[in-house]
Amino acid sequence: MSRAALLLLADGRFPAGGHAHSGGVEAAIAHKAVHDTGSLEAFCRGRLHTTGLTMASLAAAAAAGVDPLLLDDAADARTPPRASRAVA
């Protein structure tokens, strides 16, 4: 099997989740909101101070023993776009 075919097959099978998701940076680039390193930094800081804080609070609740199903529902409620919820 060629390397390209192997990578194509493996790509969808790797456990990527949030570590591989851009958090919307592709859309920001497409809409010209991210166009250089400064605007990328601003975008990332914005994500950190919004989504990052939300996810950190859910992680802290999980560490404190809160029911994972409740936390999953809470995460869904705080992640409006369906596509974002699917990769979170």
C-alpha positions as CSV (number, residue, x, y, z in Angstrom):
1,M,0.0,0.0,0.0
2,S,1.4,3.4,-0.9
3,R,2.2,5.9,1.9
4,A,-0.5,8.3,0.6
5,A,-3.2,5.6,0.7
6,L,-2.1,4.6,4.2
7,L,-2.3,8.2,5.4
8,L,-5.7,8.6,3.8
9,L,-7.1,5.5,5.5
10,A,-5.5,6.3,8.9
11,D,-6.5,10.0,9.0
12,G,-10.1,9.4,10.0
13,R,-9.1,6.6,12.4
14,F,-6.7,8.6,14.7
15,P,-8.2,9.8,18.0
16,A,-7.9,13.5,17.2
17,G,-10.8,15.2,18.9
18,G,-10.3,18.7,20.1
19,H,-6.5,18.5,19.7
20,A,-7.0,18.5,15.9
21,H,-9.9,20.9,15.7
22,S,-9.0,24.5,14.9
23,G,-11.7,26.1,17.0
24,G,-13.0,28.1,14.1
25,V,-9.7,29.6,12.8
26,E,-10.4,28.4,9.2
27,A,-13.6,30.4,9.2
28,A,-11.9,33.4,10.7
29,I,-9.2,33.2,8.0
30,A,-11.9,32.8,5.3
31,H,-13.6,35.9,6.6
32,K,-10.3,37.8,6.8
33,A,-10.5,38.2,10.6
34,V,-7.3,36.3,10.8
35,H,-4.7,37.5,8.3
36,D,-1.3,37.6,10.1
37,T,0.4,36.5,13.2
38,G,-1.0,39.4,15.3
39,S,-4.6,38.6,14.3
40,L,-4.0,34.9,14.9
41,E,-2.7,35.7,18.4
42,A,-5.7,37.8,19.1
43,F,-8.0,35.1,17.9
44,C,-6.3,32.5,20.1
45,R,-6.4,34.8,23.1
46,G,-10.1,35.3,22.5
47,R,-10.7,31.5,22.4
48,L,-8.6,31.1,25.5
49,H,-10.7,33.7,27.4
50,T,-14.0,32.3,26.3
51,T,-14.1,28.7,25.3
52,G,-10.9,27.9,27.3
53,L,-12.4,29.2,30.5
54,T,-15.6,27.3,29.9
55,M,-13.8,24.0,29.3
56,A,-11.5,24.6,32.3
57,S,-14.5,25.0,34.5
58,L,-16.0,21.8,33.2
59,A,-12.7,20.0,33.8
60,A,-12.6,21.3,37.3
61,A,-16.1,20.1,37.9
62,A,-15.2,16.6,36.6
63,A,-12.2,16.5,38.9
64,A,-14.5,17.3,41.8
65,G,-16.6,14.3,40.9
66,V,-19.6,15.9,39.1
67,D,-21.6,13.4,37.0
68,P,-20.0,13.1,33.5
69,L,-23.4,13.0,31.8
70,L,-24.4,16.3,33.5
71,L,-21.1,17.8,32.4
72,D,-21.6,16.6,28.8
73,D,-25.0,18.3,28.8
74,A,-23.4,21.5,30.2
75,A,-20.7,21.4,27.6
76,D,-23.4,21.0,24.8
77,A,-25.3,24.0,26.2
78,R,-22.2,26.1,26.2
79,T,-21.2,25.1,22.7
80,P,-23.9,26.3,20.4
81,P,-22.8,25.2,16.9
82,R,-23.6,21.5,16.3
83,A,-20.3,21.0,14.4
84,S,-18.3,22.4,17.3
85,R,-20.1,20.1,19.7
86,A,-19.3,17.1,17.6
87,V,-15.6,17.6,17.9
88,A,-15.5,18.9,21.5
